[in-house]
Amino acid sequence: MKKLLFFILLAHFCIAQDDAAIIKNVTWETTKLGKKFYWKRIHFKQKELFDANQSINILEISLTTKKVKFGFATVDSIKSDPQIKRSLQKTSKIAADLGAIAAVNAGFFDMKNGGAVDFLKINGTVVDTTRLSNVTRLPFHSISGVVIENNKVSIIKGEQTAGWEKKLTQANVLLTGPLLMYNGVAEELAKTAFNDNRHPRTCACVTNDRKLLLVTVDGRSAESFGMTLAELTTLAKALNCKDAINFDGGGSTTMYIKGQPESGVVNYPSDNKLFDHAGERPVSNIFYIK
């Protein structure tokens, strides 16, 4: 029995190693968007990656560049009240209205009432607060996040204690999750359908050589299956990420690049159940590069 378990674990390890090697060695189609700023994409067909078809887009930008501004943006800026109907808008529209060069969808939100379900602070103003505060254990999307201070982007590991985020001093804070990697170590992920089923995914990574990666993985179609969070972690590790965090995904997963066809939508959002660029879901907030 022990030998059988050993060989099963060895097989899983070898598969993961093979997938990591595929990611590391693949030739990405690359477009330069600015100084030290690139758009990379690949479409794995014939079930080449994780025994599945996969369509991946990456925005890669050096965190040492002073040519751009990083930020969060939301449709409206009133403080969150679950009783108030809030606006939702497509990632591409929010980004275009801002004059952003590029953007991805960001945090989780209330699809019925609008607004982020977790803490969101923009330029020192709290836009939304974490809605679940009277629980003994906070949900996965409330215990980690991304902060921007003086145009420096960092991924942070928070606490299970409700209200921990209110102590953060950075001017821009987005709670999201789960955290995938921290200080080069993969985080332990709970066994849940959200984590273990394949979905479209959006994530942010900071690499060991100080680059920011904003990543979308398309899903829910024969052309691109989507990834589990374990597979997304393998992708992040193969891309040399030191820290990595999951954003909202599913039908929300969208990447926008100014000047590209299809209103700038370069991935294949799944909310219309078609593998095209028209399936964007209206969201509450985005991560943009300007």
C-alpha positions in Angstrom: 0.0 0.0 0.0 2.9 2.4 0.9 4.6 1.6 -2.4 1.4 2.3 -4.4 0.9 5.6 -2.6 4.6 6.5 -3.3 4.2 5.8 -7.0 0.9 7.8 -7.2 2.6 10.8 -5.5 5.6 10.4 -7.8 3.4 10.4 -10.9 1.6 13.6 -9.7 5.0 15.2 -9.1 6.3 14.2 -12.5 3.2 15.6 -14.2 3.5 18.9 -12.3 7.2 19.0 -13.3 6.3 18.4 -16.9 3.7 21.2 -16.9 6.1 23.6 -15.3 8.7 22.8 -17.9 6.2 23.4 -20.7 5.4 26.8 -19.3 9.1 27.7 -18.8 10.1 26.6 -22.3 7.2 27.8 -24.4 7.6 30.7 -26.8 5.1 33.4 -26.0 3.7 35.7 -28.6 4.9 39.1 -27.3 3.9 42.7 -28.0 5.8 45.6 -26.5 3.4 48.1 -24.9 5.9 50.5 -23.5 9.3 50.7 -21.7 9.8 47.4 -19.9 6.1 46.7 -20.5 4.9 43.7 -22.5 1.7 41.7 -23.5 2.4 38.0 -23.7 -0.1 35.3 -24.8 -0.3 31.7 -25.7 -3.0 29.2 -26.7 -2.1 25.7 -25.7 -4.0 23.3 -27.9 -4.2 19.5 -28.2 -4.5 19.3 -24.4 -0.8 20.4 -24.1 -1.0 21.9 -20.6 -2.5 20.2 -17.5 -3.9 17.7 -20.1 -6.2 20.6 -21.2 -6.5 23.3 -23.8 -5.5 26.6 -22.2 -5.6 30.3 -23.4 -3.4 32.5 -21.3 -2.7 36.3 -21.4 -0.1 38.1 -19.3 0.7 41.8 -18.8 4.3 42.0 -17.7 5.8 45.2 -16.4 8.9 46.1 -14.5 8.1 47.5 -11.0 11.2 49.7 -11.4 9.7 51.7 -14.2 8.6 55.3 -13.5 6.7 55.6 -16.8 3.4 54.3 -15.6 0.9 54.5 -12.8 -0.7 51.5 -11.1 -4.1 51.8 -9.4 -7.5 50.4 -8.6 -10.7 51.9 -10.0 -14.3 51.4 -9.3 -17.5 52.3 -11.1 -18.6 54.7 -8.3 -16.9 55.9 -5.1 -19.7 56.1 -2.5 -19.1 54.1 0.6 -20.6 50.6 0.6 -24.1 50.0 2.0 -25.7 46.6 1.2 -29.1 48.4 1.0 -27.9 50.7 -1.8 -27.9 49.6 -5.4 -24.4 50.1 -6.8 -23.3 50.5 -10.4 -21.5 47.7 -12.3 -19.7 48.2 -15.5 -17.4 46.2 -17.9 -13.7 46.2 -17.2 -13.0 47.5 -20.7 -15.4 50.5 -20.2 -14.0 51.5 -16.8 -10.5 51.2 -18.2 -11.3 53.2 -21.4 -13.0 55.9 -19.4 -9.9 56.2 -17.2 -7.6 56.4 -20.2 -5.7 53.3 -19.0 -3.2 51.5 -21.1 -4.2 48.1 -19.8 -6.4 46.6 -17.1 -7.8 43.4 -15.6 -10.8 42.8 -13.4 -9.9 42.9 -9.8 -11.8 42.0 -6.5 -14.9 40.0 -5.7 -18.2 41.9 -5.7 -21.9 41.8 -5.0 -23.6 40.8 -8.3 -27.0 41.9 -7.1 -26.3 45.1 -5.3 -22.9 46.1 -6.7 -19.9 47.2 -4.7 -16.9 45.1 -3.5 -17.7 42.5 -0.8 -14.3 43.2 0.8 -12.3 46.2 1.9 -11.3 48.6 -1.0 -9.4 51.8 -0.4 -8.4 54.1 -3.3 -6.1 57.1 -2.9 -6.7 57.1 0.8 -10.5 56.9 0.7 -12.3 53.8 1.8 -14.7 52.9 -1.0 -16.0 49.6 0.4 -15.7 47.7 3.7 -15.6 44.0 4.3 -19.2 42.9 4.6 -18.7 39.8 6.7 -17.2 41.0 10.0 -19.1 39.1 12.6 -17.6 35.6 11.9 -15.1 33.5 13.7 -13.2 32.7 10.5 -13.0 35.2 7.6 -13.6 33.9 4.1 -10.6 33.2 1.8 -11.0 36.5 -0.1 -10.8 38.6 3.1 -7.4 37.6 4.5 -4.9 38.7 1.9 -4.7 41.5 -0.7 -2.8 43.9 -2.9 -1.5 47.3 -1.8 -0.1 50.2 -3.8 1.9 52.9 -2.0 3.9 55.5 -3.9 3.2 53.5 -7.0 4.9 50.4 -5.5 2.8 47.2 -5.8 2.9 44.5 -3.1 1.0 41.4 -2.3 0.3 41.0 1.4 -0.7 38.2 3.8 -3.3 39.3 6.3 -5.0 37.9 9.3 -8.1 35.9 10.2 -9.1 38.5 12.7 -12.0 40.7 11.4 -11.0 44.3 10.8 -7.2 43.6 10.3 -7.3 45.5 7.0 -8.4 48.8 8.7 -4.9 49.0 10.3 -3.2 49.1 6.9 -1.7 52.5 6.2 -1.2 52.2 2.4 -3.3 54.6 0.3 -4.6 51.9 -2.0 -5.7 48.5 -0.7 -7.7 45.7 -2.4 -8.6 42.6 -0.4 -8.9 39.4 -2.5 -7.7 35.8 -2.6 -6.9 33.1 -2.0 -3.2 33.9 -1.6 -1.4 31.4 -3.9 2.3 32.1 -3.1 4.1 34.1 -0.5 7.9 34.6 -0.2 8.4 31.9 -2.8 6.4 29.3 -1.0 3.1 27.9 -2.3 0.2 28.4 0.1 -1.9 25.5 1.3 -5.3 25.6 -0.4 -8.4 24.2 1.2 -10.2 21.4 -0.6 -13.2 23.2 -2.0 -15.1 23.3 -5.3 -14.0 26.9 -5.8 -10.3 25.9 -5.5 -10.4 22.4 -7.1 -12.7 22.9 -10.1 -11.5 24.5 -13.3 -12.7 28.0 -14.0 -11.5 31.1 -15.8 -9.0 32.8 -13.5 -7.4 36.2 -13.0 -4.4 36.7 -10.8 -1.5 39.1 -9.9 2.1 38.1 -9.3 5.3 39.8 -8.2 8.3 38.0 -9.6 11.7 37.4 -8.0 13.2 39.9 -10.5 10.7 42.7 -9.5 8.1 42.4 -12.3 4.4 42.7 -11.9 2.4 40.0 -13.8 -1.3 40.4 -14.4 -2.6 37.1 -15.7 -5.9 35.8 -17.2 -6.7 32.2 -18.0 -9.8 31.6 -20.1 -12.1 28.8 -19.3 -15.5 27.1 -19.5 -15.0 26.2 -23.2 -13.5 23.4 -25.3 -10.9 25.9 -26.5 -9.8 26.7 -23.0 -10.7 24.6 -20.0 -9.6 27.0 -17.2 -7.5 26.1 -14.2 -7.8 24.9 -10.7 -6.0 27.1 -8.1 -3.4 24.4 -7.8 -2.7 24.6 -11.5 -2.8 28.4 -11.3 -0.1 28.2 -8.6 2.0 25.9 -10.8 1.7 28.5 -13.6 2.7 31.3 -11.2 5.7 29.4 -9.9 6.9 28.5 -13.5 6.6 32.3 -14.3 9.2 33.0 -11.5 6.6 34.5 -9.1 7.7 35.2 -5.6 4.2 36.3 -4.4 0.9 35.5 -6.2 -2.7 36.1 -5.4 -6.1 35.1 -7.0 -8.5 37.8 -8.2 -12.2 37.4 -9.0 -12.6 34.9 -11.9 -15.3 33.0 -13.8 -17.3 35.3 -16.0 -15.5 38.3 -14.6 -12.1 37.4 -16.0 -11.2 40.1 -18.5 -8.0 41.7 -19.8 -8.1 45.1 -21.6 -5.4 46.7 -23.7 -5.9 50.1 -25.2 -6.0 50.2 -29.0 -6.6 46.5 -29.6 -9.7 45.3 -31.6 -12.9 44.2 -29.9 -13.0 47.3 -27.6 -9.6 46.3 -26.3 -10.7 42.9 -24.9 -7.8 40.6 -25.7 -8.9 37.4 -23.8 -12.1 35.4 -24.2 -14.5 36.3 -21.4 -16.9 33.4 -20.7 -20.1 35.1 -19.5 -21.8 34.7 -22.9 -20.8 31.0 -23.1 -18.9 31.6 -26.4 -15.2 31.6 -27.1 -15.1 35.1 -28.4 -14.2 38.6 -27.0 -17.8 39.7 -26.3 -18.6 37.8 -23.1 -17.5 40.4 -20.5 -19.4 40.5 -17.2 -20.0 43.9 -15.6 -17.8 44.2 -12.5 -17.3 46.6 -9.6 -13.6 47.3 -9.7 -10.4 46.9 -11.8 -6.6 46.9 -11.5 -5.3 49.4 -14.1 -2.0 50.5 -15.6 -2.0 54.1 -16.9 
